[in-house]
Every structure is written in C-alpha cells, then in structure tokens.
Amino acid sequence: MLAYILTFVLGLAPALQSVFDLPLQLALQQGVLAACLAWLFLRAFGEGLPRGMASRRFYPLWTAAALSLLSVLFSPFRGWIFNEWGNYGVGILIFYFASFLTARERDRVQRAVLWGAWLLFALCLLQAFALGNFQTQPPLTNLNALALYAVMIMPAALERKAWPLAVAMLVLVIWTQSVGAVLALLAAAGFYAVSRRGGHLKENGLLLAGLAVMAVALFYLLQADSVAGRITWWRVAWRMFSARPLTGFGHAAFTWAQAGFQPFGAFREHSIYAHNYYLEFLAENGLPAAAAWFWLLFSAVRSRSGLVKYGLIAALAHSLVDFGLSVPADFWLFCWLLSSPAEEAGVFRPSRRAAAAALSFALPLCAALGGLDLRSLAFGRACARAGTSAEAGDFGAAESCLAPFLRSRLFREPALEVLAGLSAGDKSAPPGFKQAVYWEEALLENRYAPAPWAGLREIYSAPGLQKEASGLDKRLGEVYR
C-alpha cells in the first residue's frame, strides 16, 4: 500500500506541479499522511514493524521536523504559511518510510519515478510545440527548477541503463539554459572523478582546479540583474536569520517577510524564494533546526552509493544559487533519492494496548488536521466573497464575510490585511481611516508584516499627519534594526 501511494505521488507530482493549487496540495499531504499511518497500524497489528524504525540515524530527521514545526507554530506569519509546512512534512515521510520498502517495492516506485520523468518531458514538448507557453509557464513553475529535476533524474536513469531517458533529461538541461544546473553537473562530475581516482586531493588537484575555473566562467555568464537579484535575496535571508536566529520565521515565510527586510526606497526585486536553499532554511527554521536538517542531508548523501549519489550532490550544489529544493515536486524526488534501506533487520511487535492507544491518538489528530485544512479552504472562499462584495460597493458585506476569521488566532492577521486592502474603496469613512485602523490592528498581531508598514506609510504621508509619520518611522526602526 505504501509503495502505491509513493508511486502515485512521485510519478505524478512533477506533472501536477504547474496546477498545484491549495486544494490539490492539501489532498496530496493528507493522502501521504493517511497512507503512512495506515501502513503503520496494519504492520503493528499484523506482521510487526521494522526494527530499523527506531534507528539512531533518524534522530536528526525527527529533531529537524519537530523544531521546524515549532517554528511554524510560533511564526508571526503562521496564518499565511501553516499549510506550506505539509509539503516539507511529506518529504520527511517519503524519506523515512521509503527506508522500509522491500527491494521489489523500491524497484516499483523507482520505475514510476522514471516514467514520471517521461511524462514531464512529454508535457514540456506539448507546451513548447503545441501550447506555446513553455517559457512562460514551465511544468515545474520555473526553468531552473525544471533543470534541477532533470539533473537529479539523469544519474538514476543511467544507473538503470535507461539511456533514452538520460538523453531526454540532458535535452531539458540544455533547453532550459540553466547556468545553475550546469554548475551542479560540474560539481557532481568533480566528486565523481575524484572518487574514481582514489579521492586524494593531490592527485586530483589539476582536475578540480579546471572544474573550478569552468564554474567561475559559467557564473559570470549569468546576467547582471540575475546576480544582483540573488545578492539582494541572500542579504534579506541573512537579515531574517539575524532577527530570529533560534526559531526563524517559519517554513515558507520568506515570501511574506522579505519586503520588510529590504531598505525602504531601495530597488526591490521580489521573489518567492531566496535562491539559496541553505540561507532560506536558516531564515525560516532557525539555527537548531537547520543544524539537524543539514547534518541529516550530508550524512545521508555520504552514505548513498551508486550514480544516484552524484545526482544528490548536484542538487546540493544547485541549492547554493537557486531554489529548486523549495519546489515540492523537486523536494519530494530529492527525499526519495536520498532514502536508503534501513540498517537494522528484523521486526518488533508492539503490544495491542500500545497500538490501540496510538490509534486513538492518531485518529483525532488526523481529524483535527483535516478540519484545519477545510478551515483554510473556507478562508480562501470567504476572501473571494469579500472581494466581490467590496467591488459591488458593499463593504459591510465584505466585513461580514471575514468576521468569523477575525476571531481566530490563526487567521486574524491575514483577515485584517485583506480587509485593509478592500477598504481602500469604502466611501462611508474618511479616506484612509478604515485602512489605517485595519493596518494598525494587523501590526499588533504581527509586527514583521511588511504590508501594514507600507500601507501606513502611504496613509501617513498625507499633509497634516507628520506626527503619525514620525511615530511610524520610530516604530519601524525598533522592529528592523
């Protein structure tokens, strides 16, 4: 059963990424979680659980997962980002449970992964030659993310002697013109060459120097605005990390927090991601979670064998200059390739009382998570209805649509921001009055939210509000030091 759900998710997720809306995202998260829990309880009440499930090598995994989840729960942006943590959670489940598949099951999932790569390649051809939107709407949201997927698939295809697929993935890398992917391939090639020649630095110095020169030359092929944008995003991520080094801002918070950490009035190039996976993870999850997670990644890559190992090395190198591992489909593939069979053999059978107690805890937890997902979808629908009412000039109805969410600790700040934006057209109050009220209330909920600061700055720049503007600047300086 577990193999079937992994076959479905890993085989179809890359093709589905371009239509990965919130309902589909939540459905995939719940499906993987339900399948893993069902597998656990069927094994617990049946043949027994693999003894390797308690292996010490998974301690960093659970440490990183727990600390990352805590960073979301205590994040000032939790109302915006809590659904996104499920994508990280799915990757953790894939890495962990894939370790306990039989050899036959792993082979079945791996074949599905390769067929999924063919499906993605076919979709690229369709978009390029029939729909004409390959450059503007590539399957994995971005050409660099698509190139990273191809880079990770190539070694897996070569290992199984699937030469046509390896060539197809190479075509994708060339087609996307991703400098980051070429840099990643150079890094993987360097590690592969060194490992084949004994791994001694002295004997491989000339080879590594040549690869480094090629990497520097390729980096300079990047356009100036691309390099400048990355430097800006890296600085923002570092400033975010410096503001909350222990807890971070929560998984996927970079999108929502970045504008506040850029100097006001400076040229701003916004991005959903930081274009450096390591800095982004630090800024979003904090140092303790990052230490556990990166320890796990590098330890797992080091322990992997075969050509797949070099695809993982390429992914880690690519993550220095791009965001591919922040895209769910890429991240899930990475976690699958990273997994390896458990070291400890045998099984253990928990007592029926312990299994029943765990089941009685898991069922309400799943129900609560499902209810939270439904609540999130309801919030999205309420925002849409509020927007329609505001466009019709009925701001009172817009407020009524979002009133239930103003009483929720999770959704209050997002609801206030939505109402502040909609109230700009309200004629029943002095210009800017309702907006200022909503923006100020939003800041009480989250002082790091950039939208209220920008909205209030615009309102308080009106003549006669110099005192309010000065006070706003003072408050801003206390938050962003």
MORANOR-V38381 format. One record per helix or strand of 3 or more residues. SS is the DSSP state (H for helix, E for strand). FROM is the first residue (numbers start at 1). TO is the last residue. If there is no record, write none. Layout:
{{SS	FROM	TO} {SS	FROM	TO}}
This chain:
{{H	2	19} {H	22	45} {H	51	54} {H	56	73} {H	78	100} {H	103	131} {H	143	159} {H	163	176} {H	179	196} {H	201	219} {H	224	243} {H	254	261} {H	277	285} {H	287	303} {H	308	318} {H	324	326} {H	328	338} {H	352	391} {H	395	406} {H	412	425} {H	433	445} {H	450	460} {H	466	479}}
